[in-house]
Amino acid sequence: MAEPILEVKDLVKHYPLTQGVLFKKQVGAVKAVDGISFELAKGETLGIVGESGCGKSTLAKVMTVGDIIGEPFEIHPEVAPKGDRRKAVQDLLDVVGLNPEYINRYPHQFSGGQRQRIGIARGLALKPEIIICDEPVSALDVSVQAQVINLLEQLQGEFGLSYMFIAHDLSIVRHISDRVGVMYLGKMVEIGSDEQIYENATHPYTQALLSAVPVPDPTARESRERIILSGDIPSPANPPSGCRFRTRCWKAQDRCAEEVPLLAIPTTLEGAAAHESACHFPEVRESAAA
């Protein structure tokens, strides 16, 4: 067997059984997990089976929130010496708006929004300068999304953080971003300030994306032209020659198949439209603005 990446020895989890209403007295214990040992190798799948109540789910809950947030301190003990770690974890919980007394709870005992806050706390543990946020609010209700976004903005001001914020929701990206980069088939096709991208997009793919963003104003929604792209996204294993977007672009010409467009500021555009775009024929399309 290959060297294990996870090794569990004599894992025990007993839940106390108590009696009494005002004065609880322990009269026994449910031995949900009672001395389990196993190893898991890199690339291996270990199946765990058994009847309901055998302890399978308890086996999966082997780390508390305190363990999860404090794990970076195990790797970098100089950040928080062992005697100070509990206080450091509780301070992080408080920073992200969670009760410091929740330190001994398990992730399944929290809501989706609270779990995102726990993830943010863990990201802050080593006092980073940059945090990569990959779809941080995609699975949350709208109201909870707003809370998490506001928390990220608050922490950015407090700790001087820089974010790379990856998301599908263009409205959320606009709300939180100073600059926006648009990717297509492994290439960056346009990058600029939020105003340049959302109000003065020059690349056809960006314009198509923005035309699909929901608009709350019915009048504006009716007057805006939706750009429907034809065809499917080509395989990244065999991308088109020249401009990778040309097979779905309504502006494609012979040059687009022969020459890869550079990500550069077009000399033909001025003002807010003058930002980097990888298109041979860049132009602002007002109807595609969000």
ZADO-1210 file (C-alpha; in nm, 4 decimals, padded with zeros to 6 digits):
<atoms>
<atom x="00.0000" y="00.0000" z="00.0000" code="MET" pos="1"/>
<atom x="00.1238" y="00.3504" z="-00.0850" code="ALA" pos="2"/>
<atom x="00.2140" y="00.5950" z="00.1891" code="GLU" pos="3"/>
<atom x="-00.1103" y="00.7100" z="00.3543" code="PRO" pos="4"/>
<atom x="-00.2291" y="01.0704" z="00.3355" code="ILE" pos="5"/>
<atom x="-00.4760" y="01.0039" z="00.6190" code="LEU" pos="6"/>
<atom x="-00.4052" y="00.7831" z="00.9180" code="GLU" pos="7"/>
<atom x="-00.6591" y="00.7307" z="01.1970" code="VAL" pos="8"/>
<atom x="-00.5647" y="00.5413" z="01.5117" code="LYS" pos="9"/>
<atom x="-00.8032" y="00.4324" z="01.7873" code="ASP" pos="10"/>
<atom x="-01.0664" y="00.6961" z="01.7078" code="LEU" pos="11"/>
<atom x="-01.3277" y="00.7216" z="01.9831" code="VAL" pos="12"/>
<atom x="-01.6478" y="00.9256" z="01.9977" code="LYS" pos="13"/>
<atom x="-01.8896" y="00.8608" z="02.2849" code="HIS" pos="14"/>
<atom x="-02.2086" y="01.0605" z="02.3401" code="TYR" pos="15"/>
<atom x="-02.3158" y="01.0860" z="02.7071" code="PRO" pos="16"/>
<atom x="-02.6544" y="00.9502" z="02.8191" code="LEU" pos="17"/>
<atom x="-02.8116" y="01.1626" z="03.0908" code="THR" pos="18"/>
<atom x="-03.1150" y="01.1554" z="03.3202" code="GLN" pos="19"/>
<atom x="-03.2977" y="01.4355" z="03.4961" code="GLY" pos="20"/>
<atom x="-03.4434" y="01.7694" z="03.3943" code="VAL" pos="21"/>
<atom x="-03.2963" y="02.0307" z="03.6263" code="LEU" pos="22"/>
<atom x="-02.9962" y="01.8304" z="03.7405" code="PHE" pos="23"/>
<atom x="-02.8683" y="01.6087" z="03.4631" code="LYS" pos="24"/>
<atom x="-02.6723" y="01.3010" z="03.5623" code="LYS" pos="25"/>
<atom x="-02.4709" y="01.0900" z="03.3239" code="GLN" pos="26"/>
<atom x="-02.5859" y="00.7312" z="03.3386" code="VAL" pos="27"/>
<atom x="-02.3956" y="00.5897" z="03.0453" code="GLY" pos="28"/>
<atom x="-02.2701" y="00.6608" z="02.6960" code="ALA" pos="29"/>
<atom x="-02.3537" y="00.5837" z="02.3333" code="VAL" pos="30"/>
<atom x="-02.0340" y="00.4457" z="02.1850" code="LYS" pos="31"/>
<atom x="-02.0924" y="00.5722" z="01.8327" code="ALA" pos="32"/>
<atom x="-01.7285" y="00.5194" z="01.7330" code="VAL" pos="33"/>
<atom x="-01.5266" y="00.3003" z="01.9632" code="ASP" pos="34"/>
<atom x="-01.1610" y="00.2610" z="01.8747" code="GLY" pos="35"/>
<atom x="-01.1473" y="00.2667" z="01.4925" code="ILE" pos="36"/>
<atom x="-00.8184" y="00.2630" z="01.3044" code="SER" pos="37"/>
<atom x="-00.7623" y="00.2842" z="00.9276" code="PHE" pos="38"/>
<atom x="-00.5458" y="00.4421" z="00.6577" code="GLU" pos="39"/>
<atom x="-00.6290" y="00.6154" z="00.3289" code="LEU" pos="40"/>
<atom x="-00.3740" y="00.6262" z="00.0467" code="ALA" pos="41"/>
<atom x="-00.3419" y="00.8994" z="-00.2137" code="LYS" pos="42"/>
<atom x="-00.5820" y="00.8354" z="-00.5014" code="GLY" pos="43"/>
<atom x="-00.7614" y="00.5581" z="-00.3126" code="GLU" pos="44"/>
<atom x="-01.1339" y="00.5383" z="-00.2395" code="THR" pos="45"/>
<atom x="-01.2212" y="00.3807" z="00.0946" code="LEU" pos="46"/>
<atom x="-01.5846" y="00.2711" z="00.1161" code="GLY" pos="47"/>
<atom x="-01.7504" y="00.2631" z="00.4582" code="ILE" pos="48"/>
<atom x="-02.0666" y="00.0514" z="00.4886" code="VAL" pos="49"/>
<atom x="-02.2917" y="-00.0693" z="00.7679" code="GLY" pos="50"/>
<atom x="-02.6457" y="-00.0497" z="00.9041" code="GLU" pos="51"/>
<atom x="-02.8035" y="00.2734" z="01.0269" code="SER" pos="52"/>
<atom x="-02.6647" y="00.3641" z="01.3665" code="GLY" pos="53"/>
<atom x="-02.3356" y="00.1812" z="01.3192" code="CYS" pos="54"/>
<atom x="-02.1341" y="00.5044" z="01.3426" code="GLY" pos="55"/>
<atom x="-02.0659" y="00.5795" z="00.9727" code="LYS" pos="56"/>
<atom x="-02.1755" y="00.9438" z="00.9871" code="SER" pos="57"/>
<atom x="-02.0036" y="01.0039" z="01.3196" code="THR" pos="58"/>
<atom x="-01.6834" y="00.8722" z="01.1624" code="LEU" pos="59"/>
<atom x="-01.7033" y="01.1523" z="00.9040" code="ALA" pos="60"/>
<atom x="-01.7232" y="01.4202" z="01.1751" code="LYS" pos="61"/>
<atom x="-01.3666" y="01.3885" z="01.3022" code="VAL" pos="62"/>
<atom x="-01.2829" y="01.7703" z="01.2996" code="MET" pos="63"/>
<atom x="-01.4517" y="02.0521" z="01.4975" code="THR" pos="64"/>
<atom x="-01.4677" y="02.4098" z="01.3733" code="VAL" pos="65"/>
<atom x="-01.1840" y="02.4886" z="01.6113" code="GLY" pos="66"/>
<atom x="-00.9712" y="02.2139" z="01.4537" code="ASP" pos="67"/>
<atom x="-01.0509" y="02.3321" z="01.1005" code="ILE" pos="68"/>
<atom x="-00.9692" y="02.6989" z="01.1618" code="ILE" pos="69"/>
<atom x="-00.6687" y="02.6143" z="01.3772" code="GLY" pos="70"/>
<atom x="-00.5135" y="02.3652" z="01.1337" code="GLU" pos="71"/>
<atom x="-00.2985" y="02.6319" z="00.9600" code="PRO" pos="72"/>
<atom x="-00.1391" y="02.7017" z="01.2983" code="PHE" pos="73"/>
<atom x="-00.0215" y="02.3388" z="01.3112" code="GLU" pos="74"/>
<atom x="00.1678" y="02.3945" z="00.9866" code="ILE" pos="75"/>
<atom x="00.2885" y="02.7444" z="01.0821" code="HIS" pos="76"/>
<atom x="00.3253" y="02.7366" z="01.4632" code="PRO" pos="77"/>
<atom x="00.5128" y="03.0667" z="01.4603" code="GLU" pos="78"/>
<atom x="00.1878" y="03.2499" z="01.3815" code="VAL" pos="79"/>
<atom x="00.0113" y="03.1242" z="01.6938" code="ALA" pos="80"/>
<atom x="00.2062" y="02.9283" z="01.9602" code="PRO" pos="81"/>
<atom x="00.0268" y="02.6223" z="02.0940" code="LYS" pos="82"/>
<atom x="-00.0882" y="02.7871" z="02.4155" code="GLY" pos="83"/>
<atom x="-00.2443" y="03.0782" z="02.2266" code="ASP" pos="84"/>
<atom x="-00.4261" y="02.8864" z="01.9525" code="ARG" pos="85"/>
<atom x="-00.7672" y="02.8499" z="02.1146" code="ARG" pos="86"/>
<atom x="-00.7816" y="03.2243" z="02.1769" code="LYS" pos="87"/>
<atom x="-00.6606" y="03.2920" z="01.8202" code="ALA" pos="88"/>
<atom x="-00.9355" y="03.0688" z="01.6752" code="VAL" pos="89"/>
<atom x="-01.2018" y="03.2312" z="01.8918" code="GLN" pos="90"/>
<atom x="-01.0845" y="03.5749" z="01.7812" code="ASP" pos="91"/>
<atom x="-01.1185" y="03.4669" z="01.4165" code="LEU" pos="92"/>
<atom x="-01.4719" y="03.3396" z="01.4778" code="LEU" pos="93"/>
<atom x="-01.5587" y="03.6749" z="01.6309" code="ASP" pos="94"/>
<atom x="-01.4057" y="03.8628" z="01.3362" code="VAL" pos="95"/>
<atom x="-01.6330" y="03.6836" z="01.0876" code="VAL" pos="96"/>
<atom x="-01.9438" y="03.7335" z="01.3005" code="GLY" pos="97"/>
<atom x="-01.9735" y="03.3941" z="01.4708" code="LEU" pos="98"/>
<atom x="-02.0010" y="03.3197" z="01.8418" code="ASN" pos="99"/>
<atom x="-01.6515" y="03.2292" z="01.9735" code="PRO" pos="100"/>
<atom x="-01.8170" y="02.9656" z="02.1915" code="GLU" pos="101"/>
<atom x="-01.8984" y="02.7682" z="01.8748" code="TYR" pos="102"/>
<atom x="-01.5377" y="02.6518" z="01.8628" code="ILE" pos="103"/>
<atom x="-01.6265" y="02.2919" z="01.9599" code="ASN" pos="104"/>
<atom x="-01.9150" y="02.2529" z="01.7158" code="ARG" pos="105"/>
<atom x="-01.8997" y="02.0541" z="01.3939" code="TYR" pos="106"/>
<atom x="-01.9601" y="02.1919" z="01.0411" code="PRO" pos="107"/>
<atom x="-02.2913" y="02.0058" z="00.9982" code="HIS" pos="108"/>
<atom x="-02.4310" y="02.2067" z="01.2914" code="GLN" pos="109"/>
<atom x="-02.4032" y="02.5320" z="01.0949" code="PHE" pos="110"/>
<atom x="-02.6064" y="02.6846" z="00.8124" code="SER" pos="111"/>
<atom x="-02.4591" y="02.7352" z="00.4657" code="GLY" pos="112"/>
<atom x="-02.3859" y="03.1020" z="00.5335" code="GLY" pos="113"/>
<atom x="-02.2197" y="03.0205" z="00.8642" code="GLN" pos="114"/>
<atom x="-02.0020" y="02.7571" z="00.6980" code="ARG" pos="115"/>
<atom x="-01.8863" y="03.0183" z="00.4477" code="GLN" pos="116"/>
<atom x="-01.7899" y="03.2412" z="00.7409" code="ARG" pos="117"/>
<atom x="-01.5932" y="02.9509" z="00.8895" code="ILE" pos="118"/>
<atom x="-01.4095" y="02.9114" z="00.5577" code="GLY" pos="119"/>
<atom x="-01.3296" y="03.2830" z="00.5569" code="ILE" pos="120"/>
<atom x="-01.2007" y="03.2592" z="00.9145" code="ALA" pos="121"/>
<atom x="-00.9713" y="02.9736" z="00.8143" code="ARG" pos="122"/>
<atom x="-00.8472" y="03.1789" z="00.5195" code="GLY" pos="123"/>
<atom x="-00.7622" y="03.4663" z="00.7538" code="LEU" pos="124"/>
<atom x="-00.5744" y="03.2485" z="01.0032" code="ALA" pos="125"/>
<atom x="-00.2260" y="03.3100" z="00.8612" code="LEU" pos="126"/>
<atom x="-00.2893" y="03.6803" z="00.7952" code="LYS" pos="127"/>
<atom x="-00.2610" y="03.6574" z="00.4150" code="PRO" pos="128"/>
<atom x="-00.2330" y="03.9467" z="00.1750" code="GLU" pos="129"/>
<atom x="-00.4362" y="03.7683" z="-00.0951" code="ILE" pos="130"/>
<atom x="-00.7434" y="03.5456" z="-00.0692" code="ILE" pos="131"/>
<atom x="-00.8720" y="03.3433" z="-00.3666" code="ILE" pos="132"/>
<atom x="-01.2530" y="03.3288" z="-00.3540" code="CYS" pos="133"/>
<atom x="-01.3818" y="03.0548" z="-00.5871" code="ASP" pos="134"/>
<atom x="-01.7640" y="03.0765" z="-00.6085" code="GLU" pos="135"/>
<atom x="-01.7916" y="03.1857" z="-00.2425" code="PRO" pos="136"/>
<atom x="-02.1662" y="03.2599" z="-00.2532" code="VAL" pos="137"/>
<atom x="-02.2996" y="03.0392" z="-00.5345" code="SER" pos="138"/>
<atom x="-02.4952" y="02.7971" z="-00.3127" code="ALA" pos="139"/>
<atom x="-02.6453" y="03.0587" z="-00.0788" code="LEU" pos="140"/>
<atom x="-02.9792" y="03.2377" z="-00.0637" code="ASP" pos="141"/>
<atom x="-02.9772" y="03.5941" z="-00.1980" code="VAL" pos="142"/>
<atom x="-03.0018" y="03.7525" z="00.1473" code="SER" pos="143"/>
<atom x="-02.7162" y="03.5376" z="00.2780" code="VAL" pos="144"/>
<atom x="-02.5109" y="03.6161" z="-00.0327" code="GLN" pos="145"/>
<atom x="-02.5388" y="03.9843" z="00.0529" code="ALA" pos="146"/>
<atom x="-02.4231" y="03.9188" z="00.4101" code="GLN" pos="147"/>
<atom x="-02.1157" y="03.7263" z="00.2953" code="VAL" pos="148"/>
<atom x="-02.0279" y="03.9879" z="00.0308" code="ILE" pos="149"/>
<atom x="-02.0609" y="04.2665" z="00.2883" code="ASN" pos="150"/>
<atom x="-01.8385" y="04.0688" z="00.5263" code="LEU" pos="151"/>
<atom x="-01.5722" y="04.0263" z="00.2569" code="LEU" pos="152"/>
<atom x="-01.5774" y="04.4000" z="00.1851" code="GLU" pos="153"/>
<atom x="-01.5572" y="04.4798" z="00.5567" code="GLN" pos="154"/>
<atom x="-01.2601" y="04.2462" z="00.6057" code="LEU" pos="155"/>
<atom x="-01.0872" y="04.3888" z="00.2997" code="GLN" pos="156"/>
<atom x="-01.0991" y="04.7374" z="00.4511" code="GLY" pos="157"/>
<atom x="-00.9970" y="04.6142" z="00.7962" code="GLU" pos="158"/>
<atom x="-00.7054" y="04.3916" z="00.6937" code="PHE" pos="159"/>
<atom x="-00.6021" y="04.5438" z="00.3600" code="GLY" pos="160"/>
<atom x="-00.6801" y="04.2214" z="00.1721" code="LEU" pos="161"/>
<atom x="-00.6676" y="04.1659" z="-00.2019" code="SER" pos="162"/>
<atom x="-00.9235" y="03.9272" z="-00.3510" code="TYR" pos="163"/>
<atom x="-00.9398" y="03.7230" z="-00.6672" code="MET" pos="164"/>
<atom x="-01.3158" y="03.6716" z="-00.6877" code="PHE" pos="165"/>
<atom x="-01.4339" y="03.3940" z="-00.9198" code="ILE" pos="166"/>
<atom x="-01.8071" y="03.3664" z="-00.9880" code="ALA" pos="167"/>
<atom x="-02.0705" y="03.3037" z="-01.2547" code="HIS" pos="168"/>
<atom x="-02.3062" y="03.5741" z="-01.1289" code="ASP" pos="169"/>
<atom x="-02.2021" y="03.8871" z="-01.3176" code="LEU" pos="170"/>
<atom x="-02.4127" y="04.1138" z="-01.0947" code="SER" pos="171"/>
<atom x="-02.2272" y="04.0024" z="-00.7817" code="ILE" pos="172"/>
<atom x="-01.8930" y="04.0309" z="-00.9610" code="VAL" pos="173"/>
<atom x="-01.9740" y="04.3887" z="-01.0556" code="ARG" pos="174"/>
<atom x="-02.0774" y="04.4756" z="-00.7009" code="HIS" pos="175"/>
<atom x="-01.7538" y="04.3607" z="-00.5383" code="ILE" pos="176"/>
<atom x="-01.4904" y="04.4059" z="-00.8106" code="SER" pos="177"/>
<atom x="-01.2674" y="04.7011" z="-00.8972" code="ASP" pos="178"/>
<atom x="-01.1518" y="04.5340" z="-01.2180" code="ARG" pos="179"/>
<atom x="-01.3010" y="04.2444" z="-01.4122" code="VAL" pos="180"/>
<atom x="-01.1391" y="03.9887" z="-01.6410" code="GLY" pos="181"/>
<atom x="-01.3445" y="03.7810" z="-01.8873" code="VAL" pos="182"/>
<atom x="-01.2180" y="03.4360" z="-01.9921" code="MET" pos="183"/>
<atom x="-01.3149" y="03.2175" z="-02.2848" code="TYR" pos="184"/>
<atom x="-01.1708" y="02.8728" z="-02.3609" code="LEU" pos="185"/>
<atom x="-00.8561" y="02.9260" z="-02.1535" code="GLY" pos="186"/>
<atom x="-00.7849" y="03.2791" z="-02.2764" code="LYS" pos="187"/>
<atom x="-00.8416" y="03.6198" z="-02.1183" code="MET" pos="188"/>
<atom x="-01.0451" y="03.8025" z="-02.3812" code="VAL" pos="189"/>
<atom x="-01.1131" y="04.1323" z="-02.2047" code="GLU" pos="190"/>
<atom x="-01.0033" y="04.3051" z="-01.8840" code="ILE" pos="191"/>
<atom x="-01.0776" y="04.6474" z="-01.7428" code="GLY" pos="192"/>
<atom x="-01.2471" y="04.8427" z="-01.4677" code="SER" pos="193"/>
<atom x="-01.6001" y="04.7462" z="-01.3702" code="ASP" pos="194"/>
<atom x="-01.7339" y="05.0464" z="-01.5644" code="GLU" pos="195"/>
<atom x="-01.5293" y="04.9639" z="-01.8725" code="GLN" pos="196"/>
<atom x="-01.6481" y="04.6035" z="-01.8798" code="ILE" pos="197"/>
<atom x="-02.0122" y="04.6516" z="-01.7849" code="TYR" pos="198"/>
<atom x="-02.0821" y="04.9773" z="-01.9661" code="GLU" pos="199"/>
<atom x="-01.8289" y="04.9744" z="-02.2498" code="ASN" pos="200"/>
<atom x="-01.7555" y="04.6104" z="-02.3321" code="ALA" pos="201"/>
<atom x="-01.5761" y="04.5773" z="-02.6662" code="THR" pos="202"/>
<atom x="-01.5350" y="04.1997" z="-02.7046" code="HIS" pos="203"/>
<atom x="-01.8306" y="04.0111" z="-02.8587" code="PRO" pos="204"/>
<atom x="-01.8179" y="03.7350" z="-02.5973" code="TYR" pos="205"/>
<atom x="-01.8345" y="03.9837" z="-02.3092" code="THR" pos="206"/>
<atom x="-02.1230" y="04.1575" z="-02.4794" code="GLN" pos="207"/>
<atom x="-02.3095" y="03.8279" z="-02.5137" code="ALA" pos="208"/>
<atom x="-02.2565" y="03.7477" z="-02.1445" code="LEU" pos="209"/>
<atom x="-02.3809" y="04.0878" z="-02.0338" code="LEU" pos="210"/>
<atom x="-02.6885" y="04.0658" z="-02.2548" code="SER" pos="211"/>
<atom x="-02.7997" y="03.7632" z="-02.0514" code="ALA" pos="212"/>
<atom x="-02.7737" y="03.9342" z="-01.7104" code="VAL" pos="213"/>
<atom x="-03.1236" y="03.9677" z="-01.5546" code="PRO" pos="214"/>
<atom x="-03.2490" y="04.3278" z="-01.5394" code="VAL" pos="215"/>
<atom x="-03.4976" y="04.4185" z="-01.2624" code="PRO" pos="216"/>
<atom x="-03.6474" y="04.7118" z="-01.4574" code="ASP" pos="217"/>
<atom x="-03.9120" y="04.5722" z="-01.7000" code="PRO" pos="218"/>
<atom x="-03.8786" y="04.8727" z="-01.9317" code="THR" pos="219"/>
<atom x="-03.5024" y="04.8347" z="-01.9625" code="ALA" pos="220"/>
<atom x="-03.5416" y="04.4593" z="-02.0030" code="ARG" pos="221"/>
<atom x="-03.7748" y="04.4992" z="-02.3018" code="GLU" pos="222"/>
<atom x="-03.5528" y="04.7543" z="-02.4739" code="SER" pos="223"/>
<atom x="-03.2331" y="04.5518" z="-02.4411" code="ARG" pos="224"/>
<atom x="-03.1295" y="04.3141" z="-02.7181" code="GLU" pos="225"/>
<atom x="-03.0338" y="03.9634" z="-02.6082" code="ARG" pos="226"/>
<atom x="-02.7381" y="03.8150" z="-02.7946" code="ILE" pos="227"/>
<atom x="-02.7889" y="03.4430" z="-02.8584" code="ILE" pos="228"/>
<atom x="-02.4669" y="03.2629" z="-02.9442" code="LEU" pos="229"/>
<atom x="-02.4829" y="02.9801" z="-03.1969" code="SER" pos="230"/>
<atom x="-02.2942" y="02.6537" z="-03.1687" code="GLY" pos="231"/>
<atom x="-02.1265" y="02.4880" z="-02.8743" code="ASP" pos="232"/>
<atom x="-01.8072" y="02.5782" z="-02.6896" code="ILE" pos="233"/>
<atom x="-01.5205" y="02.4031" z="-02.8735" code="PRO" pos="234"/>
<atom x="-01.3106" y="02.1453" z="-02.6937" code="SER" pos="235"/>
<atom x="-01.0134" y="02.2974" z="-02.5069" code="PRO" pos="236"/>
<atom x="-00.8163" y="01.9954" z="-02.6297" code="ALA" pos="237"/>
<atom x="-00.8606" y="02.1154" z="-02.9872" code="ASN" pos="238"/>
<atom x="-00.9373" y="02.4888" z="-02.9853" code="PRO" pos="239"/>
<atom x="-01.0052" y="02.6795" z="-03.3096" code="PRO" pos="240"/>
<atom x="-00.7178" y="02.8492" z="-03.4859" code="SER" pos="241"/>
<atom x="-00.6765" y="03.2228" z="-03.4520" code="GLY" pos="242"/>
<atom x="-00.9423" y="03.3692" z="-03.2269" code="CYS" pos="243"/>
<atom x="-01.0931" y="03.0915" z="-03.0166" code="ARG" pos="244"/>
<atom x="-01.4306" y="03.2659" z="-03.0101" code="PHE" pos="245"/>
<atom x="-01.4599" y="03.3006" z="-03.3878" code="ARG" pos="246"/>
<atom x="-01.6699" y="02.9844" z="-03.4364" code="THR" pos="247"/>
<atom x="-01.9533" y="03.1465" z="-03.2370" code="ARG" pos="248"/>
<atom x="-01.8913" y="03.5120" z="-03.3237" code="CYS" pos="249"/>
<atom x="-02.1220" y="03.7083" z="-03.5540" code="TRP" pos="250"/>
<atom x="-01.8331" y="03.9417" z="-03.6483" code="LYS" pos="251"/>
<atom x="-01.5818" y="03.6722" z="-03.7513" code="ALA" pos="252"/>
<atom x="-01.3833" y="03.7282" z="-04.0712" code="GLN" pos="253"/>
<atom x="-01.0943" y="03.5494" z="-04.2444" code="ASP" pos="254"/>
<atom x="-00.8408" y="03.7315" z="-04.0289" code="ARG" pos="255"/>
<atom x="-00.9978" y="03.5832" z="-03.7148" code="CYS" pos="256"/>
<atom x="-00.9123" y="03.2289" z="-03.8290" code="ALA" pos="257"/>
<atom x="-00.5563" y="03.3163" z="-03.9279" code="GLU" pos="258"/>
<atom x="-00.4343" y="03.5470" z="-03.6518" code="GLU" pos="259"/>
<atom x="-00.4574" y="03.5206" z="-03.2740" code="VAL" pos="260"/>
<atom x="-00.5858" y="03.8555" z="-03.1396" code="PRO" pos="261"/>
<atom x="-00.3636" y="04.0059" z="-02.8702" code="LEU" pos="262"/>
<atom x="-00.5004" y="04.1261" z="-02.5380" code="LEU" pos="263"/>
<atom x="-00.4224" y="04.4958" z="-02.5797" code="ALA" pos="264"/>
<atom x="-00.5811" y="04.8403" z="-02.5721" code="ILE" pos="265"/>
<atom x="-00.7261" y="04.9026" z="-02.9221" code="PRO" pos="266"/>
<atom x="-00.5913" y="05.2165" z="-03.0867" code="THR" pos="267"/>
<atom x="-00.9318" y="05.2763" z="-03.2452" code="THR" pos="268"/>
<atom x="-01.1089" y="05.3316" z="-02.9129" code="LEU" pos="269"/>
<atom x="-01.0919" y="05.6242" z="-02.6719" code="GLU" pos="270"/>
<atom x="-01.2165" y="05.7209" z="-02.3271" code="GLY" pos="271"/>
<atom x="-01.3930" y="05.4574" z="-02.1162" code="ALA" pos="272"/>
<atom x="-01.3854" y="05.2157" z="-02.4091" code="ALA" pos="273"/>
<atom x="-01.0040" y="05.2174" z="-02.4171" code="ALA" pos="274"/>
<atom x="-00.9179" y="04.9033" z="-02.2220" code="HIS" pos="275"/>
<atom x="-00.7570" y="04.5695" z="-02.3041" code="GLU" pos="276"/>
<atom x="-00.9555" y="04.3493" z="-02.5402" code="SER" pos="277"/>
<atom x="-00.8497" y="04.0467" z="-02.7477" code="ALA" pos="278"/>
<atom x="-01.0564" y="04.1169" z="-03.0585" code="CYS" pos="279"/>
<atom x="-00.9577" y="04.2155" z="-03.4138" code="HIS" pos="280"/>
<atom x="-01.2729" y="04.4264" z="-03.4483" code="PHE" pos="281"/>
<atom x="-01.3508" y="04.5722" z="-03.1033" code="PRO" pos="282"/>
<atom x="-01.6359" y="04.8139" z="-03.0629" code="GLU" pos="283"/>
<atom x="-01.8840" y="04.9194" z="-02.7951" code="VAL" pos="284"/>
<atom x="-02.2291" y="04.7710" z="-02.8385" code="ARG" pos="285"/>
<atom x="-02.4666" y="04.9802" z="-02.6295" code="GLU" pos="286"/>
<atom x="-02.7465" y="04.7240" z="-02.6286" code="SER" pos="287"/>
<atom x="-02.5207" y="04.4709" z="-02.4533" code="ALA" pos="288"/>
<atom x="-02.4407" y="04.6954" z="-02.1582" code="ALA" pos="289"/>
<atom x="-02.5799" y="04.5743" z="-01.8228" code="ALA" pos="290"/>
</atoms>
